[in-house]
Amino acid sequence: MSSNFHRNVSVRGNQDFSDLKLKAPVRIAAGALGVKEALRHSFKEMGVVRSMTALLDMNQKNGFSCPSCAWPDPKKSSRLAEYCENGAKALADEATTSHIGSDFFRKYSVEELSKFTDYELNKLGRIIEPLVIKPGSVHYEPITWQEAYHLIASELKELNSPNEAIFYTSGRSSNEAAFLYGMFARALGTNNMPDCSNMCHESSGVALGETLGIGKGSVKLEDLYGAEVIIVAGQNPGTNHPRMLSALAKCKANGGKVISINPLEESGLVNFKNPQHLKGWIGEADHIADIHLPVKINQDIPLIKLILIRLATLDVLSRDIFDHKFLMNYVDGYENLIADLKTYDERALLEQSGVSKERVDAVVNLLARKSKIVVCWAMGLTQHKNGVENIREYINLLLLKGAIGKPHSGTCPVRGHSNVQGDRSVGIMHFVNKELNKNIEQYLGFSPPYKEGYDTVGAMKAMHEGKAKFFMCLGGNFLMAASDTTYTAEALQNCNITVQISTKLNRTHLVTGKTALILPTFGRSEKDMKDGKIRRITVENSMGQVRQSRGVLKPASTMIKSEPEMIAEIADTFFEGKHAMDWKALGKNYELIREKIDQVVKGFSKTEQRSKGSGYYLPNNARELDFSKLPNHKAQLTLNKVPQHKLEKDEYMLMTIRSHDQFNTTIYGLNDRYRGVYNERRVLFMNNEDMASVGLKKFDVVDISSTYKGEKRVAFQFKVIPYAIPKGNLAAYFPETNVLVPHHHFADKSKTPSSKSIKVRVHKIV
């Protein structure tokens, strides 16, 4: 480790290899095997009774929302089991009966714990009491809640400016917690509110805002069922959003077609067995993707341009391929786009995309006569330097086909964590929203700041340069989620104090500021009781629907607190009870928080009543074909450049991916059965021909390096495995390879780290 670190902690953990095994990839997603794995994991972590109590309540109308992804619940579902394998794993992980407290931390120093792998850290269990590590110490020790609050307040008051404080939010929090958290930051006087959106779908928000006037998707779940074509681009639903496969299967049953666009052909889009139906147990699997386009990494724009050129050529002949009535009434920029498309060479675009002419022709022929089209996407489009343009090019396709603002059509950015969209809706943002600020002044009684704050990239830089001294996380594992791991670790250790509101231990609890606090909180599945009554929270799913959630399980400890309550108590302690907002009352009664949200946040109305059961949808102008906030009051077609990466002869393009046994940075296990990888995570997926050309064989050990602006970064010791991936492309799991992504390498406009297109070299270890 760098000598700059004030504790001898590791950001890498144990680097010994496990017993790596390769098997044939499992080509059927979900099914009986998925049920078996879900129950095996659940019973091991929670026991049978606790597991079934929680699983049968998760995602039910009066139950609690899954702590995993943000995929919406079917409106009319009567199924007892409305969850997927990864949702069950996330629940078991959160509701585990394994617990750690002060006795554990007396035994293990942070230096010793930092040698654990991320998987081993996560398996230790729930944190059950507030903890502090003091300057010069290497052990966490217990601290009372009041002592923790006063420590936070005193550190904040010692800052030279509120802008030396940073408040990070993960997508696991509730609307109520995020709202209070954001208002507390503003009440202090800062907009330094980076969040996990900055690292994933910020590119989506920017692109959608520029073209359609709203930074959210336009479809509802039911729209997918009746779509004629669903394009799944840069996304692996079988692992990341498994319940989405049910919607794709319904589309197929209704005669729809599915196009997969991704460098890897993922198992979930090959075959799927829905375990919630009898057919999923004894019948044939549903074949999901009708056409798979194995596009090279970050070559979606040349691919979609080529498709648009081919469609435009057909439209010249028949004038019915594009929706010209829709374009005339609702869209701006048609002539400019058509003129721009004529400047490109089709053969060059085809070669750059890496896709065969036959597959492109098949897609063009399919899209030519279809108008009900949905495009779904995730990090495979957003985490590139041109991430915003990637998404805008797909939106061009939808607009030309008139596939916005009508049933079974539209945009579907598939969000990751369960309430990442809700956090943004209720005010977690680093930029200034003047309308929100005006409402804060009117209804909350204080003046919020009008200076833009730090996003995630800016926060890392500010801490690294000593411009920020206080860092607080509402959930998440910031160190391992952010890019440039070593740089981020150095940045965190420059802080006077780091504060983590968490359920379980992760590496950000070990690589800390001079002082560090862990404030343990409830999981989504646990009962939040106050004065004998269960308190409910609300969350917003990936399609803009707000609904209530209430836990059913006994909390891990009597010494943990809910997120809204502890945030309110921190604020009350800081302001010494003298503030326009009655923080104590808000922390006790979440209905009061929802009243404030209704007053302050655009689109929220009568949330206490309307969020019950299935909940309600927030307003969405794209669904209503209202583009009044955009130039000429119309949706915008855009001109997007073809990416030019300019690889050296010995360079490859690397993308980071998840295994099937993880969710974001949380590692549930060491297997990735859909890709045939078992017992190891430090593997490098490589094309067979690329391996042969440089003399690499299966299981050879290599280091991976990236060099940007003369700075070399290295991810050490990975085993090479042959895989069906385009030549010149590589894939490896994150967070292990986040170290390769420079902190200054991010998407234009959105500043989303370019984790899906990293120029690297591979060095064989002899």
Solvent accessible surface area in square Angstrom, and as a share of the most:
residue,aa,sasa,rsa
1,M,105,0.47
2,S,39,0.25
3,S,115,0.74
4,N,117,0.60
5,F,17,0.07
6,H,81,0.36
7,R,10,0.03
8,N,100,0.51
9,V,1,0.01
10,S,15,0.10
11,V,9,0.05
12,R,101,0.37
13,G,8,0.07
14,N,61,0.32
15,Q,39,0.17
16,D,109,0.57
17,F,58,0.24
18,S,45,0.29
19,D,94,0.49
20,L,13,0.07
21,K,90,0.38
22,L,57,0.29
23,K,120,0.51
24,A,86,0.66
25,P,46,0.29
26,V,40,0.23
27,R,87,0.32
28,I,68,0.34
29,A,0,0.00
30,A,23,0.18
31,G,2,0.02
32,A,47,0.36
33,L,71,0.36
34,G,4,0.04
35,V,39,0.23
36,K,128,0.54
37,E,32,0.14
38,A,4,0.03
39,L,48,0.24
40,R,119,0.43
41,H,14,0.06
42,S,0,0.00
43,F,70,0.29
44,K,145,0.61
45,E,22,0.10
46,M,7,0.03
47,G,30,0.29
48,V,88,0.50
49,V,122,0.70
50,R,49,0.18
51,S,0,0.00
52,M,65,0.29
53,T,66,0.38
54,A,0,0.00
55,L,0,0.00
56,L,81,0.40
57,D,23,0.12
58,M,0,0.00
59,N,9,0.05
60,Q,45,0.20
61,K,101,0.43
62,N,94,0.48
63,G,1,0.01
64,F,0,0.00
65,S,11,0.07
66,C,10,0.06
67,P,16,0.10
68,S,5,0.03
69,C,10,0.06
70,A,4,0.03
71,W,11,0.04
72,P,2,0.01
73,D,31,0.16
74,P,25,0.16
75,K,108,0.46
76,K,183,0.78
77,S,37,0.24
78,S,109,0.70
79,R,51,0.19
80,L,140,0.69
81,A,33,0.26
82,E,5,0.02
83,Y,37,0.14
84,C,22,0.13
85,E,15,0.07
86,N,2,0.01
87,G,1,0.01
88,A,0,0.00
89,K,3,0.01
90,A,8,0.06
91,L,0,0.00
92,A,0,0.00
93,D,14,0.07
94,E,16,0.07
95,A,0,0.00
96,T,2,0.01
97,T,79,0.46
98,S,49,0.32
99,H,77,0.35
100,I,11,0.06
101,G,10,0.09
102,S,13,0.09
103,D,102,0.53
104,F,34,0.14
105,F,1,0.00
106,R,143,0.52
107,K,142,0.60
108,Y,59,0.23
109,S,8,0.05
110,V,2,0.01
111,E,48,0.22
112,E,88,0.39
113,L,0,0.00
114,S,0,0.00
115,K,100,0.42
116,F,49,0.20
117,T,39,0.23
118,D,24,0.12
119,Y,55,0.21
120,E,70,0.31
121,L,2,0.01
122,N,13,0.07
123,K,60,0.25
124,L,39,0.19
125,G,1,0.01
126,R,0,0.00
127,I,0,0.00
128,I,45,0.23
129,E,21,0.09
130,P,2,0.01
131,L,0,0.00
132,V,3,0.02
133,I,1,0.00
134,K,100,0.42
135,P,90,0.56
136,G,87,0.83
137,S,33,0.21
138,V,47,0.27
139,H,62,0.28
140,Y,2,0.01
141,E,65,0.29
142,P,63,0.40
143,I,23,0.11
144,T,78,0.45
145,W,32,0.11
146,Q,102,0.45
147,E,96,0.43
148,A,0,0.00
149,Y,1,0.00
150,H,108,0.48
151,L,45,0.23
152,I,0,0.00
153,A,6,0.04
154,S,49,0.32
155,E,29,0.13
156,L,13,0.06
157,K,103,0.44
158,E,132,0.59
159,L,28,0.14
160,N,141,0.73
161,S,39,0.25
162,P,55,0.34
163,N,46,0.24
164,E,31,0.14
165,A,0,0.00
166,I,0,0.00
167,F,0,0.00
168,Y,3,0.01
169,T,0,0.00
170,S,4,0.03
171,G,0,0.00
172,R,42,0.15
173,S,0,0.00
174,S,4,0.03
175,N,0,0.00
176,E,0,0.00
177,A,0,0.00
178,A,0,0.00
179,F,0,0.00
180,L,0,0.00
181,Y,1,0.00
182,G,0,0.00
183,M,0,0.00
184,F,2,0.01
185,A,0,0.00
186,R,4,0.01
187,A,21,0.17
188,L,24,0.12
189,G,26,0.25
190,T,0,0.00
191,N,4,0.02
192,N,3,0.02
193,M,0,0.00
194,P,0,0.00
195,D,1,0.01
196,C,21,0.12
197,S,6,0.04
198,N,3,0.02
199,M,15,0.07
200,C,22,0.13
201,H,2,0.01
202,E,14,0.06
203,S,0,0.00
204,S,0,0.00
205,G,21,0.20
206,V,37,0.21
207,A,0,0.00
208,L,0,0.00
209,G,26,0.25
210,E,56,0.25
211,T,0,0.00
212,L,0,0.00
213,G,24,0.23
214,I,29,0.15
215,G,30,0.29
216,K,39,0.17
217,G,5,0.05
218,S,6,0.04
219,V,1,0.01
220,K,71,0.30
221,L,5,0.03
222,E,61,0.27
223,D,24,0.12
224,L,0,0.00
225,Y,40,0.15
226,G,25,0.24
227,A,2,0.02
228,E,54,0.24
229,V,0,0.00
230,I,0,0.00
231,I,2,0.01
232,V,1,0.00
233,A,0,0.00
234,G,8,0.08
235,Q,5,0.02
236,N,15,0.08
237,P,0,0.00
238,G,2,0.02
239,T,2,0.01
240,N,26,0.13
241,H,4,0.02
242,P,14,0.09
243,R,24,0.09
244,M,0,0.00
245,L,1,0.00
246,S,20,0.13
247,A,3,0.02
248,L,0,0.00
249,A,16,0.12
250,K,73,0.31
251,C,0,0.00
252,K,48,0.21
253,A,89,0.69
254,N,102,0.52
255,G,59,0.56
256,G,4,0.04
257,K,82,0.35
258,V,0,0.00
259,I,0,0.00
260,S,2,0.01
261,I,2,0.01
262,N,13,0.07
263,P,14,0.09
264,L,1,0.00
265,E,79,0.36
266,E,10,0.04
267,S,2,0.01
268,G,0,0.00
269,L,4,0.02
270,V,19,0.11
271,N,34,0.17
272,F,5,0.02
273,K,41,0.18
274,N,13,0.07
275,P,36,0.23
276,Q,47,0.21
277,H,89,0.40
278,L,131,0.65
279,K,106,0.45
280,G,3,0.03
281,W,119,0.42
282,I,137,0.70
283,G,23,0.22
284,E,143,0.64
285,A,25,0.20
286,D,39,0.20
287,H,100,0.45
288,I,0,0.00
289,A,9,0.07
290,D,57,0.30
291,I,28,0.14
292,H,18,0.08
293,L,0,0.00
294,P,38,0.24
295,V,2,0.01
296,K,68,0.29
297,I,5,0.03
298,N,5,0.03
299,Q,16,0.07
300,D,7,0.03
301,I,1,0.00
302,P,0,0.00
303,L,0,0.00
304,I,1,0.00
305,K,0,0.00
306,L,0,0.00
307,I,1,0.01
308,L,0,0.00
309,I,18,0.09
310,R,45,0.17
311,L,0,0.00
312,A,16,0.12
313,T,76,0.44
314,L,64,0.32
315,D,2,0.01
316,V,109,0.63
317,L,144,0.71
318,S,48,0.31
319,R,141,0.51
320,D,82,0.43
321,I,5,0.02
322,F,6,0.02
323,D,49,0.25
324,H,40,0.18
325,K,157,0.66
326,F,17,0.07
327,L,8,0.04
328,M,151,0.67
329,N,77,0.40
330,Y,73,0.28
331,V,8,0.04
332,D,40,0.21
333,G,22,0.21
334,Y,41,0.15
335,E,129,0.58
336,N,99,0.51
337,L,0,0.00
338,I,29,0.15
339,A,59,0.46
340,D,31,0.16
341,L,5,0.02
342,K,159,0.67
343,T,104,0.61
344,Y,59,0.22
345,D,86,0.45
346,E,65,0.29
347,R,196,0.72
348,A,54,0.42
349,L,6,0.03
350,L,35,0.17
351,E,132,0.59
352,Q,48,0.21
353,S,0,0.00
354,G,37,0.35
355,V,6,0.04
356,S,50,0.32
357,K,106,0.45
358,E,125,0.56
359,R,101,0.37
360,V,0,0.00
361,D,41,0.21
362,A,41,0.32
363,V,1,0.01
364,V,7,0.04
365,N,106,0.54
366,L,30,0.15
367,L,0,0.00
368,A,8,0.06
369,R,153,0.56
370,K,63,0.27
371,S,45,0.29
372,K,79,0.34
373,I,0,0.00
374,V,0,0.00
375,V,0,0.00
376,C,0,0.00
377,W,0,0.00
378,A,6,0.05
379,M,38,0.17
380,G,17,0.16
381,L,0,0.00
382,T,0,0.00
383,Q,19,0.09
384,H,3,0.01
385,K,103,0.44
386,N,18,0.09
387,G,0,0.00
388,V,5,0.03
389,E,39,0.17
390,N,0,0.00
391,I,0,0.00
392,R,28,0.10
393,E,0,0.00
394,Y,1,0.00
395,I,1,0.00
396,N,0,0.00
397,L,0,0.00
398,L,0,0.00
399,L,0,0.00
400,L,0,0.00
401,K,6,0.03
402,G,1,0.01
403,A,0,0.00
404,I,1,0.00
405,G,19,0.18
406,K,64,0.27
407,P,91,0.57
408,H,52,0.23
409,S,3,0.02
410,G,0,0.00
411,T,0,0.00
412,C,4,0.02
413,P,1,0.01
414,V,0,0.00
415,R,13,0.05
416,G,11,0.10
417,H,34,0.15
418,S,5,0.03
419,N,0,0.00
420,V,1,0.01
421,Q,7,0.03
422,G,0,0.00
423,D,1,0.00
424,R,47,0.17
425,S,20,0.13
426,V,0,0.00
427,G,1,0.01
428,I,0,0.00
429,M,12,0.05
430,H,22,0.10
431,F,72,0.30
432,V,41,0.24
433,N,58,0.30
434,K,151,0.64
435,E,90,0.40
436,L,12,0.06
437,N,4,0.02
438,K,133,0.56
439,N,27,0.14
440,I,0,0.00
441,E,71,0.32
442,Q,117,0.52
443,Y,88,0.33
444,L,7,0.03
445,G,50,0.48
446,F,24,0.10
447,S,91,0.59
448,P,6,0.04
449,P,24,0.15
450,Y,113,0.43
451,K,138,0.59
452,E,107,0.48
453,G,13,0.13
454,Y,61,0.23
455,D,11,0.06
456,T,1,0.00
457,V,13,0.07
458,G,16,0.15
459,A,0,0.00
460,M,0,0.00
461,K,97,0.41
462,A,3,0.03
463,M,0,0.00
464,H,56,0.25
465,E,84,0.38
466,G,28,0.27
467,K,116,0.49
468,A,0,0.00
469,K,58,0.25
470,F,1,0.00
471,F,0,0.00
472,M,2,0.01
473,C,0,0.00
474,L,0,0.00
475,G,2,0.02
476,G,26,0.25
477,N,14,0.07
478,F,0,0.00
479,L,0,0.00
480,M,8,0.04
481,A,36,0.28
482,A,0,0.00
483,S,3,0.02
484,D,5,0.02
485,T,6,0.03
486,T,52,0.31
487,Y,28,0.11
488,T,0,0.00
489,A,0,0.00
490,E,34,0.15
491,A,0,0.00
492,L,1,0.00
493,Q,8,0.04
494,N,53,0.27
495,C,0,0.00
496,N,55,0.28
497,I,1,0.00
498,T,2,0.01
499,V,0,0.00
500,Q,3,0.01
501,I,0,0.00
502,S,7,0.04
503,T,18,0.11
504,K,19,0.08
505,L,4,0.02
506,N,25,0.13
507,R,0,0.00
508,T,0,0.00
509,H,0,0.00
510,L,1,0.00
511,V,0,0.00
512,T,1,0.01
513,G,0,0.00
514,K,87,0.37
515,T,10,0.06
516,A,1,0.01
517,L,0,0.00
518,I,0,0.00
519,L,0,0.00
520,P,0,0.00
521,T,1,0.01
522,F,32,0.13
523,G,5,0.05
524,R,18,0.07
525,S,0,0.00
526,E,4,0.02
527,K,75,0.32
528,D,13,0.07
529,M,89,0.40
530,K,59,0.25
531,D,131,0.68
532,G,66,0.63
533,K,150,0.64
534,I,70,0.36
535,R,24,0.09
536,R,81,0.30
537,I,32,0.16
538,T,1,0.01
539,V,7,0.04
540,E,0,0.00
541,N,17,0.09
542,S,3,0.02
543,M,7,0.03
544,G,6,0.06
545,Q,13,0.06
546,V,0,0.00
547,R,15,0.05
548,Q,5,0.02
549,S,2,0.01
550,R,48,0.17
551,G,4,0.04
552,V,29,0.16
553,L,9,0.04
554,K,156,0.66
555,P,35,0.22
556,A,15,0.12
557,S,21,0.14
558,T,138,0.80
559,M,98,0.44
560,I,10,0.05
561,K,46,0.19
562,S,4,0.02
563,E,11,0.05
564,P,5,0.03
565,E,15,0.07
566,M,0,0.00
567,I,2,0.01
568,A,0,0.00
569,E,38,0.17
570,I,1,0.01
571,A,0,0.00
572,D,24,0.12
573,T,22,0.13
574,F,33,0.14
575,F,36,0.15
576,E,114,0.51
577,G,54,0.52
578,K,161,0.68
579,H,48,0.21
580,A,66,0.51
581,M,11,0.05
582,D,92,0.48
583,W,3,0.01
584,K,114,0.48
585,A,31,0.24
586,L,6,0.03
587,G,1,0.01
588,K,111,0.47
589,N,61,0.31
590,Y,4,0.01
591,E,83,0.37
592,L,61,0.30
593,I,0,0.00
594,R,7,0.03
595,E,96,0.43
596,K,60,0.25
597,I,2,0.01
598,D,38,0.20
599,Q,81,0.36
600,V,1,0.00
601,V,10,0.05
602,K,130,0.55
603,G,23,0.22
604,F,9,0.04
605,S,48,0.31
606,K,139,0.59
607,T,2,0.01
608,E,32,0.15
609,Q,117,0.52
610,R,98,0.36
611,S,0,0.00
612,K,114,0.49
613,G,20,0.19
614,S,34,0.22
615,G,21,0.20
616,Y,15,0.06
617,Y,48,0.18
618,L,12,0.06
619,P,93,0.58
620,N,13,0.07
621,N,37,0.19
622,A,0,0.00
623,R,41,0.15
624,E,131,0.59
625,L,44,0.22
626,D,67,0.35
627,F,6,0.02
628,S,59,0.38
629,K,156,0.66
630,L,19,0.09
631,P,84,0.53
632,N,107,0.55
633,H,128,0.57
634,K,55,0.23
635,A,0,0.00
636,Q,28,0.13
637,L,16,0.08
638,T,17,0.10
639,L,89,0.44
640,N,2,0.01
641,K,154,0.65
642,V,20,0.12
643,P,14,0.09
644,Q,126,0.56
645,H,45,0.20
646,K,169,0.72
647,L,70,0.35
648,E,104,0.47
649,K,214,0.91
650,D,78,0.40
651,E,19,0.09
652,Y,22,0.09
653,M,6,0.02
654,L,0,0.00
655,M,12,0.06
656,T,1,0.01
657,I,15,0.07
658,R,26,0.10
659,S,2,0.02
660,H,3,0.01
661,D,17,0.09
662,Q,0,0.00
663,F,9,0.04
664,N,42,0.22
665,T,18,0.10
666,T,43,0.25
667,I,2,0.01
668,Y,10,0.04
669,G,10,0.09
670,L,52,0.26
671,N,53,0.27
672,D,2,0.01
673,R,19,0.07
674,Y,9,0.04
675,R,10,0.04
676,G,0,0.00
677,V,0,0.00
678,Y,36,0.14
679,N,52,0.27
680,E,12,0.05
681,R,13,0.05
682,R,19,0.07
683,V,0,0.00
684,L,0,0.00
685,F,0,0.00
686,M,0,0.00
687,N,21,0.11
688,N,97,0.50
689,E,107,0.48
690,D,13,0.07
691,M,6,0.03
692,A,79,0.61
693,S,88,0.57
694,V,83,0.48
695,G,47,0.45
696,L,12,0.06
697,K,152,0.65
698,K,110,0.47
699,F,70,0.29
700,D,29,0.15
701,V,36,0.21
702,V,0,0.00
703,D,25,0.13
704,I,0,0.00
705,S,3,0.02
706,S,1,0.01
707,T,56,0.32
708,Y,25,0.09
709,K,166,0.70
710,G,73,0.70
711,E,82,0.37
712,K,125,0.53
713,R,29,0.11
714,V,36,0.21
715,A,4,0.03
716,F,87,0.36
717,Q,65,0.29
718,F,2,0.01
719,K,36,0.15
720,V,0,0.00
721,I,2,0.01
722,P,41,0.25
723,Y,35,0.13
724,A,87,0.67
725,I,5,0.03
726,P,22,0.14
727,K,108,0.46
728,G,22,0.21
729,N,8,0.04
730,L,0,0.00
731,A,0,0.00
732,A,0,0.00
733,Y,1,0.01
734,F,34,0.14
735,P,2,0.01
736,E,42,0.19
737,T,0,0.00
738,N,7,0.04
739,V,27,0.15
740,L,0,0.00
741,V,0,0.00
742,P,0,0.00
743,H,32,0.14
744,H,48,0.21
745,H,32,0.14
746,F,55,0.23
747,A,0,0.00
748,D,74,0.38
749,K,136,0.58
750,S,6,0.04
751,K,82,0.35
752,T,0,0.00
753,P,5,0.03
754,S,0,0.00
755,S,11,0.07
756,K,17,0.07
757,S,4,0.03
758,I,0,0.00
759,K,51,0.22
760,V,1,0.00
761,R,64,0.23
762,V,30,0.17
763,H,68,0.30
764,K,108,0.46
765,I,72,0.36
766,V,178,1.03
